[in-house]
Amino acid sequence: MFERGWKAFKQFLHGLAGYEFARHALEMRRELEAVFMVVTMGDLIGVPILPPVYSLRLLPYLVPEIAKWKRQMARRKEFWEKEEYDLRGV
């Protein structure tokens, strides 16, 4: 009984204080991974930044992520289109 209440209390505190930090950290990681993919595999979408030799060395590690990254680049929003800048409900 006590363990279940303690677990619920810890989840409540996480939701109260830590959830926003965790969400922000995941968003920052996603953005940094997108920048890394643009720098290394940018020539796939027409942005040649690194010489192909370096990209080819990283290719075996990045192959599983390429399809997801291309979809993400295709539906990418501009900074003013994010929900945090939305004025609905103000």
Secondary structure, DSSP 8 states (H G I E B T S, - for coil): -HHHHHHHHHHHHIIIIIHHHHHHHHHHHHHHHHHHHHHHHGGGTT---S-HHHHHHHHHHHHHHHHHHHHHHHT---GGGSGGG--TT-
